[in-house]
Structure formats: C-alpha cells, structure tokens
Amino acid sequence: MLDPATLALLAKLKVLAKKTGTNLDLVKMSGDLGYAELTLKELSNADDPELVLVVIQLMNQFGLLDTPAATAKIEENKDSGRYIGALR
C-alpha cells in the first residue's frame, strides 16, 4: 500500500504527463518497478520543470536513485582519523 504523499505525486504525475501526450498506467506503475523505472526515466527528459521535479521525487521514493559514489566514500572515511585502540 502506498502512502498518501506518494499517491498525490502519482496523481500529479498522471496529469502533467497527460499534458505532454504520455498516457500512464498508474496501477501498473505502482506494482511493476521495471515499468515505473522505464516510464520515469523517459519523463525525466521533459521540458516541464514541475513534471521533472515530480519524477525525481517519485524515483527517490521508489528507490530508483543511487547514492553518488563520491558521497558514499566521504561517509565511509568519516571516522578514519579517529584513534581506536588501547590506552597508551
């Protein structure tokens, strides 16, 4: 079951995509991650900034956005300068 915020974004996506001439199957999108990923990637190239923002938010909620490698490395090395061991 999707939360109300995701449902609202899907409804907004449907309306904005319809304006660009794209017809979405929301039932399929909410159940088929492959269809959702393909459709959202296509819509991310739209000229409408509001549509692109909704697409990015949905991709984030569906877990389709990866963490950049540089950010992940910074978080891993965060405690590298800290001394861990026995007292001297």
C-alpha positions in Angstrom: 0.0 0.0 0.0 1.3 3.4 -1.0 1.4 6.3 1.4 -0.8 9.4 0.7 2.2 11.5 -0.3 3.2 9.0 -3.0 -0.4 8.8 -4.2 -0.6 12.5 -4.5 2.6 12.6 -6.5 1.3 9.8 -8.8 -1.9 11.8 -9.4 0.1 14.9 -10.2 2.4 12.9 -12.5 -0.6 11.5 -14.4 -2.0 15.0 -15.1 1.4 16.5 -16.0 2.3 13.5 -18.2 -1.1 13.7 -20.0 -0.3 17.3 -20.9 2.9 16.1 -22.7 0.9 13.4 -24.5 2.0 10.5 -22.4 -0.6 8.2 -21.0 0.4 6.4 -17.8 -1.0 3.2 -16.2 -0.8 4.1 -12.5 -1.9 0.6 -11.4 1.0 -0.9 -13.3 3.4 1.8 -12.2 2.6 1.1 -8.5 3.1 -2.6 -8.9 5.7 -3.1 -11.6 9.0 -1.5 -10.6 10.5 -2.1 -14.1 7.7 -0.2 -15.8 7.9 2.6 -13.2 11.7 3.0 -13.8 11.4 3.0 -17.6 8.5 5.4 -17.6 10.1 7.8 -15.1 13.4 7.8 -16.9 11.5 8.8 -20.1 9.6 11.5 -18.4 12.7 12.9 -16.7 13.7 14.3 -20.1 10.6 16.5 -20.3 10.7 20.3 -20.7 8.3 20.9 -17.9 10.3 21.6 -14.7 7.3 20.7 -12.5 7.0 17.3 -14.2 10.7 16.7 -13.8 10.5 17.5 -10.1 7.7 15.1 -9.5 9.6 12.4 -11.4 12.7 12.9 -9.3 10.6 12.8 -6.1 8.9 9.5 -7.2 12.2 8.0 -8.3 13.6 8.8 -4.8 10.5 7.3 -3.1 10.7 4.1 -5.3 14.4 3.7 -4.5 15.5 4.3 -8.1 18.1 7.0 -7.4 21.5 5.7 -6.4 23.8 7.5 -4.0 26.7 9.1 -5.8 30.0 7.2 -5.3 31.8 10.3 -4.1 29.2 10.8 -1.3 29.4 7.2 -0.2 33.2 7.4 0.0 33.1 10.5 2.2 30.7 8.8 4.6 32.9 5.7 4.8 36.1 7.7 5.6 34.4 9.9 8.2 36.0 8.2 11.2 39.3 7.3 9.6 41.3 9.9 11.6 39.9 8.8 15.0 42.2 6.7 17.1 40.7 3.3 18.1 42.7 1.0 20.3 44.2 0.5 23.8 45.3 3.3 26.0 49.0 4.2 25.8 
